[in-house]
Amino acid sequence: MSAKEISYNGPGHAAAQLRHLTIRQLRSLAALSAKGSVTAASTQLGLTQPAVTQQLRQLQDLAGLPLVQRTGDGMLLTEAGKEVLALAERVEAAIMDCQGALDLLAGRTGGTVHLGAVSTAKYFVPHAIAAFSKRYPKIEIKLTVGNREDIREAMHGYDLDFAVMGRPPADVSVDVRQLGRNPHIIVARKGHWLEKDSGLSLTDLVHETFLTREPGSGTRTLMEGMFQKSDLEPIIGMEMSSNETIKQAVIAGLGIAFISAHTVAHELAEGRLIVLDVAGLPIVRQWYVIRRSDKVLLPPAQAMFDFLGSEGSNYLPDVPEFGER
């Protein structure tokens, strides 16, 4: 096929028509350039020779200039053909970039998961993330930690894919997966004067100083409800926004604390803290993985949501066996 074998309308027709070109036409030109003949190009593309010839003829007609010429070395591109070939290469690169972005969003090659967690859950959520990341190393996890009110407020928007927390928010329609038990206990420093007493009541603790989380935290709300049911009011010594600070303050002898057993697992195992034997305790709540019902999860987020729902309990800290109440 020579240039004169392909009709074209001359320079006046020109580039304005290129907007009508097709990917198949560009790929026919690229295959011809790579293989040097229509026969070889048609084999590469899986098309018939007449089909490739037609694609090239249509492309040259749109360009308004000869794109190929026959030489002793085979079919070569003209300067105009090289310009169109450069366009073909840019288009293929853009297609690959788009495919990569779609694969990323679909979770085939990666993606990002936005996970929220109440602060008490930070003692096990990172371990679950690590296990998930080993299984899906290309998925990036972004973790937001806050108290219950922080995470509840975040669930009003769509930035978080889902969250790990205790009691689901009542003012948002959510889908829930149960993750595991979350026992709450009262702890004191080793050697506390009530350490060896059993069957304590909340009345026995009304003169004790409680170190507690700030208002708005799930643990604080649960503790207040527990005392209100007994028509008692605890003595609040200090309010702290960190479970770590509470633990250290209890160890230092500044008071006792109502707290999730998962936050003090290491200190209990090491004997730096002890559990007071109080009737009605532990209060056992559940950990949940929660997402907005109208939140569409992309495959990476759905994979982690399912992972936490089915395997998340494996990463809860080991704590002493407590009877549920």
Helices and strands as residue ranges (DSSP letters): G 3-5, G 15-20, H 23-35, H 38-45, H 49-63, E 68-71, E 74-77, H 79-106, E 111-118, G 119-123, H 125-135, E 139-146, H 148-154, E 162-165, E 174-189, G 202-205, E 209-213, H 218-229, E 235-240, H 243-251, E 257-260, G 261-263, H 265-270, E 273-275, E 283-292, H 299-311, G 312-315
